[in-house]
Amino acid sequence: MKQLIHVAATSANNLYKVLMLDSAMTSWNASLLPSVCSVVIRHSLLRVIPDILLQNVPPSLLTVSINSASVHSVAAHVFALWPYLKRLQPTNVSLVTTEKAHVTMIKGSYLNLPDQTAKMLAESPLVASGKLYQSVFVVLLGAFQYGYLLAQMAWIGFNSKACYVPAAVAKQIPPLQGQCILFPTHTSQEWTTAVTAWIVGAGIGALFSSVPADALGRRTTLMLNTFIMIAGAFVQMLSNNMLMFTVGRGLSGIATGVAIVVGNLYLREVAPVARRAFFLTLPQVMLSLGGLVVSSLHLTVTTEEITWRLLFGAPIVLGLLQLCLFPCMIRSPHHLVMLNKYDQARVALQQLYTQPCDTELHLNAMIVSHEKQRMEAASSSKLDLLVSPKYRRQLLVAVVLCLSQQLAGMNAIIAYSNGFFFNVGIHETRLSNILVNFGRFHDMCMAARLLDRFSRRTPLLVGLVVTLLASVGIVWTQLYPGNPVDFNSTNYIAIATVLLFVASYCFSAGSMAWLISNELFPELLSATANSMSTFCTFTAQFVIAVYYPQLMRPTAAGNYAFLVFTGCLLMLIPFVYFVVPNTHKKTSEEVTRLFYDGDALHEMYLDKYKPNAHDVDAGRNTLESI
């Protein structure tokens, strides 16, 4: 006979549902209840001990008073006993948390080891719903803006050598054949400042993005950041000199830095573990798409001033679209748990993932995980924790991987690949930019589709080795260029090496850097750690933008300039082989144990509630006997 048992807790004149056992069994052994029907309530630890034998009880609601004299916290026992309770099918055991009762741990056990918890979560995987994809799309608009601005000025029509000649001479040069379209007669220094202003702004935005992300939440931070994106585009579109244009680029850069850090943080928190590589590669897919779109729009730029102003003002439309879609974005459950908003976190989980799904199991695992992280963070600041022996290696790995995104040489390929295509008859630089960005977009889509099938280390190492070989081929084709008039095999080898370089980069440093760096840290430290590592990405990009063009001069390294990236790849490969772990389908606690096996946090948590251990053992023995 079906039985329904509701145990309710009265706190501050309110009745809260704490535990529900829905069973098709004809009877229950009352000895199970002391180990199962309990809950931890902050400031008053309560225990449910009903003096009733559950035999032939008709379906009804039973309200059992709670004895506040008890000091047991047996809510966590449910999680500890979960593998045994599952054997009582069709029994369904679930716990409901309520933030008003200040529940600290529900169906999450400090008595379980991290790998036991991970196994239980893996047995009940989360499956993305349509609302999750809607939320992800809203976030990815920031990554699209990143790619758009990255390739926005990568056309010779905006900065030709004719800009450096006297104004009287420059006026005699036909537009689109030598004279600049963007503020003619600007100096080389003004151009470099305008290009790097966006990178500097992005670095600043990335470095400080963790503060509002933790304080205000992921969605609110991205929403406020959209106004900066719109303001930057407005300033660029309406600017009347290079100085004003540079200020607009800097504002847009701040928006880029915030969007990419907070966006990656949100994606890491909502992505199902089994598909984390797919979701965290999507920013690179949208980044590549943004570069492809702006490269295509370069074809629409003419001598009319309005054309380039519309090109630089296009992110206004992007920002307005994002503002309109923010109501469709679901808040991060992890951040809601950080704020102790358990009811809202449950609703978010139910919206983000398809039902039926054991969202309670995942919610309570989050609660326990964050409780442990709070215990750890109570002793020191986040920055101190990141440089402590427990996390400094993870921080080093994250920084090196984020540096590899730039030091592999991909942006140099995008900016200076015109010569390769010129040698095979493609003299239009805008068309060559389109081809490179299309190749990157295609390869990133393939990476997003395939990376979840492999461990993290395998594609990263193989991709870096192939990228290294392709970089050597690029240097060789520059030393022995083909004939731009009478094509030979060297012309096509140059194109093949560029395409091979792009493909291998997309499957290694391009897609894996943000993915792995986001998986290395617990949620409480993730925002701070990733803001620091992404800041290093933009720092490396700044160095390349300033010094690589100088290195390419014939009086400097000339055709050997690309060997700088080859050398970086040579140092990166052994680092990855010996230091970077496999974080594939691992929880943050499991990843931490890969670096720091002497973690005493779990033992600290266990000691806090050790008096309850014998109850769990008794419950396990009873369940084993059923």
MIRO-691774 format. One line per 2 residues: their letters; for each residue x, z, y of C-alpha. Coordinates in nm, 2 decimals, padded with zeros to 4 digits. Each point is the difference from the previous one (the first is absolute). Example, Ala and Ser with C-alpha at 12.3 -4.5 7.8 and 13.67 -1.06 7.14 Angstrom:
REM MIRO-691774
AS	01.23:00.78:-00.45 | 00.14:-00.07:00.34
***
This chain:
REM MIRO-691774
MK	00.00:00.00:00.00 | 00.13:-00.10:00.34
QL	00.10:00.29:00.21 | 00.08:00.02:00.37
IH	00.20:00.29:00.13 | 00.06:00.04:00.37
VA	00.22:00.29:00.12 | -00.04:00.06:00.37
AT	00.21:00.21:00.24 | -00.15:00.18:00.29
SA	00.23:00.02:00.30 | -00.10:00.07:00.36
NN	-00.37:-00.03:-00.09 | 00.05:-00.35:-00.13
LY	-00.04:-00.12:-00.36 | 00.27:-00.23:-00.13
KV	00.01:-00.19:-00.32 | 00.32:00.09:-00.18
LM	-00.01:-00.11:-00.36 | -00.23:-00.22:-00.20
LD	00.01:-00.03:-00.38 | -00.23:-00.28:-00.13
SA	-00.01:00.02:-00.38 | -00.19:-00.15:-00.28
MT	00.10:00.28:-00.23 | -00.26:00.24:-00.14
SW	00.21:00.30:00.08 | 00.31:00.12:00.19
NA	00.24:00.27:-00.09 | -00.02:00.25:00.28
SL	00.37:00.09:-00.04 | 00.09:-00.34:00.16
LP	-00.16:00.10:00.33 | 00.26:00.25:00.13
SV	00.26:-00.27:-00.03 | -00.21:-00.28:00.14
CS	-00.26:00.13:00.25 | 00.22:00.12:00.28
VV	00.10:-00.11:00.35 | 00.26:00.09:00.25
IR	-00.14:00.08:00.35 | 00.25:00.07:00.28
HS	00.00:00.36:00.12 | -00.22:00.12:-00.29
LL	00.10:-00.10:-00.35 | -00.31:-00.01:-00.22
RV	-00.07:-00.02:-00.37 | -00.31:-00.10:-00.18
IP	-00.07:00.21:-00.31 | -00.37:-00.05:-00.10
DI	-00.11:00.24:-00.27 | -00.22:-00.25:-00.18
LL	00.01:-00.18:-00.34 | -00.09:-00.36:00.06
QN	-00.22:-00.06:-00.30 | -00.33:-00.20:00.01
VP	00.00:00.01:00.38 | -00.25:-00.25:00.14
PS	00.12:-00.25:00.27 | -00.01:00.20:00.32
LL	00.20:00.12:00.30 | 00.17:00.33:-00.06
TV	00.15:00.17:00.30 | 00.26:00.26:-00.10
SI	00.12:00.25:00.25 | 00.37:00.02:00.06
NS	00.19:00.33:-00.05 | 00.23:00.02:00.31
AS	00.20:00.28:-00.16 | 00.18:-00.24:-00.22
VH	00.33:-00.14:00.10 | 00.02:-00.29:-00.25
SV	00.04:-00.36:00.12 | -00.13:-00.19:-00.31
AA	-00.11:-00.31:00.18 | 00.33:-00.15:-00.08
HV	-00.05:00.08:-00.36 | -00.24:-00.29:-00.03
FA	00.28:-00.24:00.07 | 00.22:00.18:-00.24
LW	-00.27:-00.01:-00.27 | -00.10:-00.36:00.08
PY	00.16:-00.17:-00.30 | -00.19:00.24:-00.23
LK	-00.33:-00.02:00.18 | 00.01:-00.38:-00.03
RL	-00.02:00.04:-00.38 | -00.35:00.15:00.04
QP	-00.15:-00.34:00.08 | -00.27:-00.07:00.11
TN	00.07:00.31:00.20 | 00.07:-00.08:00.37
VS	00.18:00.27:00.19 | 00.04:-00.04:00.38
LV	00.07:00.22:00.30 | -00.12:-00.04:00.35
TT	00.21:00.13:00.29 | -00.14:00.10:00.33
EK	00.22:00.04:00.31 | -00.25:00.25:00.14
AH	00.09:00.24:-00.28 | 00.37:-00.07:00.07
VT	00.07:-00.10:-00.36 | 00.37:-00.03:-00.05
MI	00.03:-00.14:-00.35 | -00.27:-00.16:-00.21
KG	00.06:-00.16:-00.34 | 00.37:-00.02:00.09
SY	00.24:00.23:-00.18 | 00.32:00.15:00.12
LN	00.04:00.08:-00.37 | 00.04:-00.36:-00.09
LP	00.33:-00.18:00.03 | 00.01:-00.30:00.23
DQ	00.04:-00.24:-00.29 | -00.31:00.15:-00.16
TA	-00.20:-00.05:00.31 | 00.12:-00.36:00.04
KM	-00.10:-00.07:-00.36 | -00.35:00.14:00.07
LA	-00.03:-00.22:00.31 | 00.12:-00.30:-00.19
ES	-00.28:00.05:-00.25 | -00.25:-00.03:00.28
PL	00.14:-00.27:00.23 | -00.15:-00.09:00.34
VA	-00.15:-00.35:00.04 | -00.01:-00.15:00.35
SG	-00.34:-00.06:00.15 | -00.11:-00.26:00.25
KL	00.02:00.26:00.28 | 00.36:00.06:-00.09
YQ	00.08:-00.37:00.05 | -00.19:00.01:00.33
SV	00.21:00.29:00.12 | 00.32:-00.17:-00.12
FV	-00.09:-00.32:00.19 | -00.04:00.20:00.33
VL	00.34:00.16:-00.05 | 00.17:-00.33:-00.08
LG	-00.09:-00.15:00.33 | 00.29:00.20:00.14
AF	00.24:-00.16:-00.25 | -00.13:-00.34:00.11
QY	00.08:00.08:00.36 | 00.35:00.10:-00.12
GY	00.06:-00.34:-00.15 | -00.16:-00.18:00.29
LL	00.24:00.17:00.25 | 00.30:-00.03:-00.23
AQ	-00.02:-00.39:00.01 | -00.17:-00.03:00.34
MA	00.31:-00.09:00.19 | 00.18:-00.18:-00.28
WI	-00.02:-00.35:00.15 | 00.27:-00.17:00.20
GF	-00.26:-00.13:00.25 | -00.01:00.35:00.15
NS	00.37:00.04:00.04 | 00.21:-00.32:00.02
KA	00.35:-00.04:00.14 | -00.15:-00.18:00.30
CY	-00.12:00.33:00.13 | 00.36:00.09:00.09
VP	00.07:-00.30:00.23 | -00.08:00.01:00.37
AA	-00.37:-00.02:00.09 | 00.05:-00.34:00.19
VA	00.14:-00.15:-00.32 | -00.25:00.17:-00.23
KQ	-00.29:-00.16:00.19 | 00.12:-00.34:-00.10
IP	-00.01:00.08:-00.38 | -00.33:-00.10:-00.16
PL	-00.19:00.29:-00.15 | 00.00:00.03:-00.38
QG	00.33:-00.19:00.01 | 00.24:00.27:00.12
QC	-00.16:00.20:00.28 | -00.16:00.33:-00.08
IL	-00.38:00.04:00.00 | 00.01:00.38:00.03
FP	00.12:00.10:00.35 | 00.25:-00.29:00.06
TH	00.34:00.09:00.13 | 00.00:00.34:-00.17
TS	00.35:00.13:-00.09 | 00.14:00.06:-00.35
QE	00.00:00.38:00.07 | -00.37:-00.01:00.11
WT	-00.09:-00.18:-00.32 | 00.19:00.24:-00.22
TA	-00.16:00.30:00.18 | -00.35:-00.15:-00.06
VT	00.07:-00.06:-00.37 | 00.14:00.35:-00.06
AW	-00.26:00.18:00.21 | -00.25:-00.05:-00.28
IV	00.25:00.14:-00.26 | 00.08:00.30:00.22
GA	-00.37:00.07:00.05 | -00.06:-00.03:-00.37
GI	00.27:00.25:-00.08 | -00.14:00.25:00.25
GA	-00.35:-00.04:-00.13 | 00.12:00.04:-00.36
LF	00.21:00.31:00.07 | -00.28:00.19:00.17
SS	-00.30:-00.13:-00.19 | 00.01:00.29:-00.25
VP	-00.11:00.25:00.27 | -00.34:-00.15:00.07
AD	-00.05:-00.11:-00.36 | 00.02:00.36:-00.12
AL	-00.18:00.15:00.30 | -00.28:-00.25:00.06
GR	-00.02:-00.17:-00.34 | 00.08:-00.35:-00.11
RT	-00.31:-00.18:00.12 | -00.01:00.16:00.34
TL	00.37:-00.07:00.06 | -00.05:-00.37:-00.09
ML	-00.30:-00.02:00.22 | 00.18:00.14:00.30
NT	00.30:-00.23:-00.08 | -00.23:-00.30:00.03
FI	-00.03:00.06:00.37 | 00.38:-00.02:00.04
MI	-00.01:-00.33:-00.20 | -00.26:-00.14:00.24
AG	00.18:00.12:00.31 | 00.33:-00.15:-00.11
AF	-00.16:-00.34:-00.06 | -00.17:00.01:00.33
VQ	00.32:00.07:00.19 | 00.18:-00.29:-00.17
ML	-00.28:-00.24:00.06 | -00.04:00.09:00.37
SN	00.37:00.04:00.08 | 00.16:-00.19:00.28
NM	00.37:00.07:-00.07 | 00.23:00.09:-00.29
LM	00.01:00.37:00.09 | -00.38:00.04:-00.02
FT	00.00:-00.21:-00.32 | 00.27:00.23:-00.15
VG	-00.21:00.31:00.08 | -00.29:-00.16:-00.19
RG	00.22:-00.07:-00.29 | 00.11:00.36:-00.01
LS	-00.36:00.13:00.00 | -00.08:-00.24:-00.28
GI	00.30:00.13:-00.19 | -00.13:00.36:00.02
AT	-00.33:-00.11:-00.15 | 00.19:-00.18:-00.28
GV	00.21:00.30:-00.09 | -00.30:00.23:-00.01
AI	-00.21:-00.25:-00.19 | 00.25:-00.06:-00.28
VV	00.09:00.37:-00.06 | -00.35:00.14:00.01
GN	-00.14:-00.30:-00.18 | 00.25:00.04:-00.29
LY	-00.07:00.37:-00.01 | -00.38:-00.06:-00.03
LR	00.05:-00.27:-00.27 | 00.22:00.23:-00.20
EV	-00.26:00.28:00.01 | -00.31:-00.21:-00.10
AP	00.16:-00.24:-00.24 | -00.07:00.06:-00.37
VA	00.32:00.10:-00.17 | -00.02:-00.29:-00.24
RR	-00.02:-00.26:00.28 | 00.22:00.17:00.26
AF	00.24:-00.29:00.01 | -00.28:-00.25:00.07
FL	-00.14:00.20:00.30 | 00.34:00.09:00.15
TL	00.12:-00.36:-00.02 | -00.31:-00.12:00.19
PQ	00.16:00.09:00.34 | 00.28:-00.24:-00.08
VM	-00.25:-00.27:-00.10 | -00.18:00.04:00.33
LS	00.33:00.02:00.19 | 00.09:-00.34:-00.15
LG	-00.34:-00.14:00.08 | 00.03:00.11:00.36
GL	00.34:-00.18:00.02 | -00.16:-00.31:-00.16
VV	-00.29:00.00:00.24 | 00.21:00.04:00.32
SS	00.24:-00.27:-00.12 | -00.29:-00.24:-00.05
LH	-00.14:00.09:00.35 | 00.34:-00.10:00.15
LT	-00.11:-00.36:-00.07 | -00.28:00.05:00.25
VT	00.23:00.10:00.29 | 00.05:-00.27:00.26
TE	00.14:-00.02:00.35 | -00.32:00.17:00.13
EI	00.07:00.36:00.08 | -00.34:00.11:-00.13
TW	00.10:-00.09:-00.36 | 00.29:00.25:-00.03
RL	-00.20:00.26:00.18 | -00.28:-00.03:-00.25
LF	00.26:00.02:-00.28 | 00.14:00.33:00.12
GA	-00.35:00.13:00.08 | -00.14:-00.07:-00.35
PI	00.06:00.36:-00.12 | -00.28:00.11:00.24
VL	-00.25:-00.16:-00.23 | 00.17:00.16:-00.30
GL	-00.03:00.34:00.17 | -00.36:-00.04:00.09
LQ	-00.08:-00.11:-00.36 | 00.17:00.31:-00.13
LC	-00.19:00.23:00.24 | -00.33:-00.15:-00.12
LF	00.10:00.06:-00.37 | 00.12:00.36:00.03
PC	-00.35:00.14:-00.09 | 00.05:-00.17:-00.34
MI	00.32:00.19:-00.06 | -00.02:00.30:-00.22
RS	00.22:00.30:00.09 | 00.28:00.09:-00.23
PH	-00.10:00.26:-00.26 | 00.35:00.14:-00.01
HL	00.00:00.07:00.38 | -00.34:00.16:-00.03
VM	00.13:00.23:-00.27 | 00.29:00.09:00.22
LN	-00.26:00.11:00.26 | -00.19:00.20:-00.27
KY	-00.30:-00.23:00.05 | -00.08:-00.02:-00.37
DQ	-00.36:-00.11:00.03 | 00.10:-00.30:00.22
AR	00.28:-00.08:-00.24 | -00.24:-00.01:-00.29
VA	-00.23:-00.24:00.19 | 00.30:-00.22:00.09
LQ	00.11:-00.01:-00.36 | -00.35:-00.10:-00.11
QL	-00.01:-00.28:00.25 | 00.35:-00.13:-00.07
YT	-00.03:-00.02:-00.37 | -00.26:-00.15:-00.24
QP	-00.23:00.23:-00.19 | -00.02:00.15:-00.26
CD	00.34:00.15:00.08 | 00.12:00.35:-00.04
TE	00.07:00.05:00.37 | -00.02:00.38:-00.04
LH	00.30:-00.01:-00.23 | 00.21:-00.20:00.26
LN	-00.13:00.21:00.29 | 00.10:00.32:-00.15
AM	00.34:-00.13:-00.11 | 00.05:-00.09:00.37
IV	-00.11:00.35:00.10 | 00.26:00.17:-00.23
SH	00.27:-00.25:00.10 | -00.05:00.07:00.37
EK	-00.02:00.37:-00.06 | 00.35:-00.01:-00.16
QR	00.13:-00.22:00.29 | -00.13:00.26:00.25
ME	00.18:00.27:-00.18 | 00.32:-00.19:00.03
AA	-00.05:-00.11:00.36 | -00.08:00.36:00.11
SS	00.37:00.09:-00.03 | 00.14:-00.28:00.22
SK	-00.08:-00.30:00.21 | -00.06:-00.35:-00.13
LD	00.33:-00.13:00.14 | 00.19:00.29:-00.16
LL	-00.17:-00.07:-00.34 | 00.10:-00.37:00.02
VS	00.37:00.09:00.04 | -00.01:00.28:-00.25
PK	00.16:-00.05:-00.35 | -00.34:-00.06:-00.15
YR	-00.09:-00.31:00.21 | 00.32:-00.13:00.17
RQ	00.06:-00.25:-00.29 | -00.35:-00.14:00.03
LL	00.05:-00.03:00.38 | 00.33:-00.19:-00.06
VA	-00.16:-00.24:-00.25 | -00.29:-00.06:00.24
VV	00.23:-00.07:00.30 | 00.23:-00.24:-00.20
LC	-00.30:-00.19:-00.15 | -00.15:-00.04:00.35
LS	00.33:-00.12:00.14 | 00.02:-00.25:-00.29
QQ	-00.31:-00.18:00.13 | 00.21:-00.11:00.30
LA	00.36:00.00:-00.14 | -00.10:-00.23:-00.28
GM	-00.01:-00.28:00.27 | -00.37:-00.11:-00.02
NA	-00.06:00.00:00.37 | 00.32:-00.19:00.06
II	-00.13:-00.27:-00.24 | -00.33:-00.02:00.19
AY	00.17:-00.02:00.34 | 00.28:-00.23:-00.09
SN	-00.12:-00.22:-00.28 | -00.06:-00.30:00.22
GF	00.34:-00.14:-00.08 | -00.08:-00.02:-00.37
FF	-00.32:-00.20:00.05 | 00.17:-00.22:00.27
NV	00.24:-00.12:-00.27 | -00.28:-00.13:-00.21
GI	-00.18:-00.18:00.28 | -00.23:00.27:00.14
HE	00.10:00.01:00.36 | -00.30:00.18:00.14
TR	00.09:00.37:00.00 | -00.36:00.11:00.01
LS	-00.06:-00.18:-00.33 | 00.30:00.16:-00.16
NI	-00.12:00.34:00.11 | -00.34:-00.07:-00.16
LV	00.16:-00.10:-00.33 | 00.21:00.32:-00.02
NF	-00.29:00.23:00.09 | -00.23:-00.18:-00.25
GR	00.26:00.06:-00.27 | 00.03:00.36:00.09
FH	-00.38:00.04:00.00 | -00.04:-00.17:-00.34
DM	00.28:00.21:-00.16 | -00.14:00.33:00.14
CM	-00.34:-00.09:-00.14 | 00.16:-00.05:-00.34
AA	00.19:00.33:00.03 | -00.31:00.19:00.09
RL	-00.17:-00.15:-00.31 | 00.28:00.07:-00.25
LD	00.20:00.31:00.11 | -00.23:00.25:-00.16
RF	00.08:-00.14:-00.34 | 00.37:00.11:00.02
SR	00.19:00.31:00.08 | 00.13:00.04:00.35
RT	00.37:-00.04:-00.09 | -00.02:-00.33:-00.20
PL	-00.13:-00.24:00.27 | 00.20:00.18:00.27
LV	00.33:-00.04:-00.18 | -00.06:-00.35:-00.13
GL	-00.13:-00.12:00.33 | 00.30:00.14:00.19
VV	00.25:-00.17:-00.24 | -00.18:-00.33:00.05
TL	-00.01:00.05:00.38 | 00.38:00.07:-00.01
LA	00.06:-00.33:-00.18 | -00.23:-00.19:00.23
SV	00.19:00.15:00.31 | 00.33:-00.14:-00.14
GI	-00.17:-00.34:-00.05 | -00.12:00.01:00.36
VW	00.35:00.07:00.13 | 00.14:-00.28:-00.22
TQ	-00.26:-00.25:00.13 | 00.10:00.09:00.36
LY	00.36:-00.05:-00.07 | -00.07:-00.34:-00.17
PG	-00.31:-00.13:00.17 | -00.17:-00.32:-00.11
NP	-00.04:-00.32:00.20 | -00.31:00.01:00.22
VD	-00.02:-00.38:-00.01 | 00.11:-00.10:-00.35
FN	-00.15:00.28:-00.21 | 00.19:00.12:-00.31
ST	-00.03:00.29:-00.25 | 00.15:00.25:00.24
NY	-00.30:-00.04:00.24 | -00.25:00.10:-00.27
IA	00.23:00.27:-00.14 | -00.02:00.16:00.34
IA	-00.38:00.00:-00.01 | -00.01:00.13:-00.36
TV	00.23:00.29:00.09 | -00.22:00.10:00.30
LL	-00.32:-00.01:-00.22 | 00.17:00.20:-00.27
FV	00.12:00.25:00.25 | -00.35:00.04:00.14
AS	-00.16:00.04:-00.35 | 00.25:00.25:-00.13
YC	-00.02:00.20:00.32 | -00.38:00.02:-00.02
FS	00.02:00.14:-00.36 | 00.27:00.26:00.09
AG	00.09:00.15:00.34 | -00.29:-00.17:00.18
SM	-00.28:00.15:-00.20 | 00.17:00.30:-00.17
AW	00.15:00.18:00.30 | -00.32:00.14:00.15
LI	-00.15:00.04:-00.34 | 00.27:00.23:-00.15
SN	00.07:00.18:00.33 | -00.37:00.10:00.02
EL	00.00:00.12:-00.36 | 00.30:00.23:00.04
FP	-00.16:00.29:00.19 | -00.29:00.24:-00.04
EL	-00.29:-00.07:00.23 | 00.08:00.28:00.25
LS	00.34:-00.15:00.07 | -00.08:-00.37:-00.04
AT	-00.10:-00.07:00.36 | 00.32:00.15:00.14
AN	00.23:-00.15:-00.26 | -00.14:-00.35:00.03
SM	00.01:00.01:00.38 | 00.37:00.07:-00.02
ST	00.08:-00.26:-00.26 | -00.21:-00.27:00.18
FC	00.18:00.08:00.32 | 00.32:-00.09:-00.18
TF	-00.16:-00.33:-00.09 | -00.06:-00.09:00.36
TA	00.35:00.13:00.10 | 00.16:-00.24:-00.25
QF	-00.22:-00.28:00.14 | 00.11:00.08:00.35
VI	00.37:-00.02:-00.10 | -00.06:-00.34:-00.17
AV	-00.19:-00.14:00.29 | 00.27:00.09:00.25
YY	00.32:-00.06:-00.19 | -00.07:-00.26:-00.27
PQ	-00.04:-00.29:00.25 | 00.34:00.10:00.15
LM	00.15:00.01:-00.35 | -00.12:-00.35:-00.06
RP	00.20:-00.15:00.29 | 00.28:-00.23:-00.10
TA	00.24:00.23:00.18 | -00.11:00.29:-00.22
AG	-00.09:-00.02:-00.38 | -00.18:-00.34:00.04
NY	-00.12:-00.13:-00.34 | 00.13:00.32:-00.17
AF	-00.24:00.22:00.20 | -00.25:00.03:-00.28
LV	00.26:00.16:-00.22 | -00.09:00.32:00.18
FT	-00.32:00.01:-00.19 | 00.17:-00.09:-00.32
GC	00.23:00.30:00.04 | -00.30:00.23:00.07
LL	-00.17:-00.13:-00.32 | 00.32:00.07:-00.20
ML	-00.01:00.37:00.11 | -00.37:00.03:-00.05
IP	-00.02:-00.11:-00.36 | 00.22:00.28:-00.15
FV	-00.19:00.25:00.23 | -00.33:-00.11:-00.15
YF	00.14:00.01:-00.36 | 00.14:00.35:00.02
VV	-00.23:00.18:00.25 | -00.35:-00.16:00.03
PN	-00.23:00.14:-00.27 | -00.31:-00.16:-00.16
TH	-00.30:00.14:00.18 | -00.25:-00.23:-00.18
KK	-00.33:00.18:-00.06 | 00.14:00.35:00.08
TS	-00.15:00.27:00.20 | 00.20:00.15:00.29
EE	00.08:00.31:-00.20 | 00.14:-00.21:-00.28
VT	00.21:-00.20:00.24 | 00.14:00.31:00.16
RL	00.10:00.13:-00.35 | 00.20:-00.32:-00.05
FY	00.23:00.10:00.29 | -00.02:00.38:-00.01
DG	-00.06:00.14:-00.35 | 00.06:00.36:00.12
DA	-00.33:00.02:00.19 | -00.13:00.35:00.00
LH	-00.32:-00.08:00.19 | -00.21:-00.02:-00.32
EM	00.13:00.33:-00.11 | -00.07:00.15:00.34
YL	-00.36:-00.12:-00.03 | -00.03:00.13:-00.35
DK	00.13:00.34:00.09 | -00.26:00.03:00.27
YK	-00.28:-00.01:-00.26 | 00.18:00.12:-00.31
PN	-00.25:00.27:-00.08 | -00.25:-00.27:-00.10
AH	00.22:-00.16:-00.26 | -00.13:00.20:-00.29
DV	-00.35:-00.11:00.08 | 00.10:-00.36:-00.03
DA	00.18:00.06:-00.33 | -00.31:00.17:-00.14
GR	-00.22:-00.28:00.11 | 00.23:-00.26:-00.15
NT	00.00:00.19:-00.33 | -00.38:00.02:00.00
LE	-00.04:-00.37:00.07 | 00.25:-00.09:-00.27
SI	-00.22:00.18:-00.25 | -00.32:-00.19:00.09
***
